[in-house]
Structures are given as structure tokens and as C-alpha cells.
Amino acid sequence: MCFGGGRAQQEEANKQAAEQRVEADIAKREEAEKRAKQKREDISEALTARTETRGMRGSRGRRSLFRAGGAGFLGRFDR
């Protein structure tokens, strides 16, 4: 009975499986990075579009209660 030949084959199969796992992990990571980059671009684009449509429509936007030129909180009581 000879049992010596199976170990080398098993080690080679394990080595190949490990290499395949590493390659699969790299491919997964690259795909995740690509999706993350696309999401960042989409979010930036959406925020830019939102500020363009919201910002300069003739309104003053967000106003401060303290520096509103007399119309804010301090302007009411500082007479």
C-alpha cells in the first residue's frame, strides 16, 4: 500500500484554491471601489443640482437671526 502520492496533489489543489480566492477578493474589491466612486459622483452631482435650483431664485436663502440688518432677533430689541 502506497499513500505517499496523494499529499502533493492535495497541497497543489489547496494552493490553486487559495490563489483563486485571492483573485476573487481582488475582483470584488475593485468592483466595490468602482461602485463607491460612482455613488460619490452621483451624490456630488445631485447636491450641485440641488444648490443650483435652490440657491439663486431671488430669495435670500438662509438668513441669520443675529445679522439680518435690523430684521433679526437682535434688531428688534437693540433700539
Rosetta blueprint (number, residue, H / E / L):
1 M L
2 C L
3 F L
4 G L
5 G L
6 G H
7 R H
8 A H
9 Q H
10 Q H
11 E H
12 E H
13 A H
14 N H
15 K H
16 Q H
17 A H
18 A H
19 E H
20 Q H
21 R H
22 V H
23 E H
24 A H
25 D H
26 I H
27 A H
28 K H
29 R H
30 E H
31 E H
32 A H
33 E H
34 K H
35 R H
36 A H
37 K H
38 Q H
39 K H
40 R H
41 E H
42 D H
43 I H
44 S H
45 E H
46 A H
47 L H
48 T H
49 A H
50 R H
51 T H
52 E H
53 T H
54 R H
55 G H
56 M L
57 R L
58 G L
59 S L
60 R L
61 G L
62 R L
63 R L
64 S L
65 L L
66 F L
67 R L
68 A L
69 G L
70 G L
71 A L
72 G L
73 F H
74 L H
75 G H
76 R H
77 F H
78 D L
79 R L
